[in-house]
């Protein structure tokens, strides 16, 4: 009897080990996208401080914004929930690289340099660069060439700060600061200029009417596209996200979300404006 129990115990233990090994093998065969689907959640990095891209509603404190709502809609169509993690722009790229998040959504410009390191979704926003300066004197700037020696505000690794550096501006960097911090500093002379997206800057200037700021009338550059950023090897996630973005373009969902956050403007198509091309490398 004892031997029978002993052998039964060994058989049960052996079966457990076998099942465990099979489970581990199955886990190893799963792709990164398979794991997202199994978990049922898409983990997304965003700033939570960039209006109207990613910000907290004043009344409810709920995270919302154009990029946030685009991600929510994509996830909904993929039958996934979304978990947002708020962080600085540098933190977003690192988190995507290390697998701490599945993607980042924060008005991220698609560039050739980034495409070599990350997978991008199809563009869901088309825009171009402008410059916020002081309204009273245009911060002494007539063109991008006049940025030399001027104090340019922004986050360190954005394409806009790279352009400022290329033209000889002095960097004044912020870590995930809110719009009013950036804009107040230009208004009071602590900084001279902010290079950034036309739509974001138009809304910011309209909102902070008491600040001495304006969009420079003669500076428009680098038509660009914005996309969701993912790990370079996660082709399945990229493919599934792209399919939903295409559907959202065709059925008018992107335009609808855009008009809600960009003062009735449709950012899902390229604006008709004359721009110059400047180097961002």
Secondary structure, DSSP 8 states (H G I E B T S, - for coil): -HHHHHHHHHHHHHHHHHHHHHHHHHHHH--HHHHHHHHTEEEEEE-S-BTTTBEE-TTT--EE-HHHHHHHHHHHHTT-EEEEEE--HHHHHHHHHHTSSSEE-SS-B--HHHHTTEEE---SEEEEEEEEE-TTTGGG-SSGGGGTT-EEEE-TTSHHHHHHHHTT-EEEE-SS--HHHHHHHHHTTS--BEEEEHHHHHHHHHH-TTSS-EE-TT--EEEEEE--EEETT-HHHHHHHHHHHHHHHHTTHHHHHHHHHTTT--TTS------B-----
